[in-house]
Amino acid sequence: MTSKQSIKKIIGLTLIALGLGLLLSSIALNLKQYYSKKNTVEEFKEKIESGVASPETEGNDAVTGDMLYILRIPSIDSENPVREGTERDVLSDSLGHESGTAFAGEEGNCVIAGHRNYNFGKYFNRLDEVEIDDLIYLDSATETYTYVVTDIQVVDPTDVEILEPIEGKETLTLYTCTPIYIATQRLVIIAERVI
């Protein structure tokens, strides 16, 4: 084998090894996230059943990272933990409740954000499949809040009107990046509480 052939072979094997490494790291990250989500949801459910889960805090008492809810969307087979805040560390392993917005059960707009990505943050990957009249549930330590989807929008990232409360109503707003790879806009799901 000539020196040129050896170099090509080494480069080819190196590229294959790098490709396999990227593939395996992506699989490992997805598995880690899946089990982290599963464990968080199971632990919260166990705390609720045993009566040791703390009710969600209200107003300024909420601390970033506090576990608040389990968000369930049966129409897309979705069940995910919701923590306080939308900081990077919160959104890396859960959905995040937008600080300063209403909590479930309060008049105003309870806003929850999440990633929509194949490599990390798969929490809202299927959010674009949600339809008008679908039901969404927020399970807290003390109550299950039921919402019905009333509006679906795609907006610019700078459109902060989605965070605003609708006077006299209890609403839930879910938002994530869209389209899934380009993420130039935001997919917004708006739901009203069913009492």
C-alpha positions in Angstrom: 0.0 0.0 0.0 1.4 3.4 -0.9 1.7 6.3 1.5 -1.1 8.1 -0.3 -3.5 5.2 0.1 -2.5 4.9 3.8 -3.4 8.5 4.4 -6.7 8.2 2.6 -7.5 5.1 4.7 -6.6 6.8 7.9 -8.7 9.9 7.0 -11.6 7.6 6.0 -11.5 5.6 9.2 -11.2 8.8 11.3 -14.3 10.3 9.6 -16.2 7.1 10.2 -15.1 7.1 13.9 -16.2 10.7 14.3 -19.5 10.0 12.7 -20.1 7.1 15.0 -19.0 9.2 18.0 -21.6 11.9 17.1 -24.3 9.3 16.6 -23.6 7.6 19.9 -23.3 10.8 21.9 -26.7 11.9 20.5 -28.3 8.6 21.5 -26.7 8.8 24.9 -28.0 12.3 25.4 -31.5 11.3 24.4 -31.5 8.3 26.7 -30.3 10.5 29.6 -33.0 13.0 29.0 -35.7 10.3 28.6 -34.8 8.7 31.9 -34.4 12.0 33.7 -37.9 13.1 32.6 -39.3 9.7 33.5 -37.8 9.7 36.9 -38.8 13.3 37.6 -42.4 12.6 36.7 -42.5 9.3 38.7 -41.0 11.0 41.8 -43.5 13.8 41.6 -46.4 11.4 41.2 -45.2 9.4 44.2 -44.9 12.6 46.3 -48.5 13.5 45.3 -49.8 10.1 46.2 -48.0 10.0 49.6 -49.0 13.6 50.4 -45.5 15.0 50.7 -45.5 17.1 47.5 -45.5 20.8 48.2 -48.3 22.8 46.5 -47.0 25.2 43.9 -45.8 28.4 45.3 -47.5 31.6 44.3 -46.3 34.9 43.1 -42.7 35.9 44.0 -42.3 32.8 46.3 -41.5 30.5 43.4 -37.8 29.6 43.2 -36.1 28.8 39.8 -36.0 25.0 39.4 -38.9 24.2 41.8 -41.1 21.4 40.5 -44.6 22.8 39.9 -46.6 20.5 37.6 -46.8 17.6 35.3 -48.2 18.8 32.0 -50.2 16.1 30.1 -51.4 16.4 26.5 -53.2 13.0 25.8 -53.8 13.8 22.1 -50.0 13.7 21.5 -49.2 11.2 24.2 -47.1 13.8 26.1 -46.4 13.9 29.8 -43.6 16.2 31.0 -42.4 17.9 34.2 -42.8 21.6 34.6 -40.3 23.6 36.7 -40.2 27.3 37.7 -38.2 29.4 35.3 -37.0 29.3 31.7 -33.3 29.4 32.3 -31.0 27.0 30.4 -30.6 24.6 33.2 -34.4 24.3 33.8 -35.2 23.8 30.1 -32.4 21.2 29.7 -34.4 18.7 31.7 -38.0 19.9 31.8 -40.5 22.4 30.6 -40.4 25.9 32.2 -43.0 28.1 33.8 -42.4 31.7 32.7 -41.6 33.6 35.8 -44.0 36.5 36.4 -46.9 34.9 34.7 -49.9 33.4 36.5 -49.9 29.9 38.1 -52.5 27.3 37.3 -55.8 28.1 39.0 -55.1 31.8 39.1 -56.8 34.4 36.9 -54.3 35.4 34.2 -52.0 33.6 31.7 -49.9 30.6 32.9 -47.1 30.5 30.3 -45.0 27.4 29.8 -42.0 27.1 27.4 -40.1 24.1 26.2 -37.6 23.0 23.6 -38.5 21.2 20.4 -35.4 19.5 19.1 -34.2 16.0 18.1 -30.8 16.3 19.9 -32.0 17.7 23.2 -35.2 19.1 24.6 -37.7 16.8 22.9 -40.5 17.9 25.3 -42.5 19.8 22.7 -41.5 17.9 19.6 -45.1 17.0 18.8 -46.7 20.2 19.9 -47.5 21.1 16.2 -49.9 18.1 16.2 -52.1 19.7 18.9 -55.5 20.8 17.5 -58.3 23.1 18.6 -60.5 21.5 21.3 -57.7 19.2 22.5 -57.5 18.9 26.3 -54.4 19.8 28.3 -53.9 18.9 32.0 -51.7 20.4 34.6 -51.3 18.1 37.6 -50.1 20.0 40.7 -49.5 18.6 44.2 -53.1 19.4 45.1 -55.2 19.6 42.0 -55.5 18.7 38.3 -56.3 21.8 36.1 -58.0 21.1 32.8 -57.7 23.3 29.8 -59.2 23.2 26.3 -57.2 24.5 23.3 -58.8 27.6 21.8 -56.1 29.0 19.5 -53.0 28.0 17.7 -50.6 30.6 16.3 -47.1 31.0 14.8 -45.5 34.3 15.8 -42.2 36.0 15.6 -39.8 35.5 18.6 -40.1 39.2 19.4 -43.9 39.0 19.8 -44.3 39.1 23.6 -48.0 39.6 23.5 -48.4 35.9 24.1 -47.2 36.4 27.6 -50.0 38.9 28.4 -53.0 37.9 30.5 -56.5 37.9 29.1 -58.6 39.8 31.7 -61.2 37.7 33.5 -59.9 34.4 32.2 -57.6 31.6 33.3 -55.5 30.7 30.3 -52.6 28.4 29.6 -50.1 29.3 26.9 -47.5 26.8 25.6 -44.8 28.0 23.3 -41.8 26.5 21.5 -39.5 27.2 18.6 -40.7 26.3 15.0 -39.9 25.0 12.5 -38.1 22.3 14.4 -34.7 22.7 12.8 -34.7 26.3 11.7 -36.4 27.8 14.8 -37.1 31.2 13.3 -40.6 31.6 14.8 -42.6 30.4 17.8 -45.4 27.9 17.9 -48.0 29.1 20.4 -50.9 27.0 21.8 -53.5 28.9 23.9 -56.0 27.1 26.1 -58.7 28.2 28.5 -59.5 26.6 31.8 -62.4 24.2 31.9 -64.1 24.6 35.3 
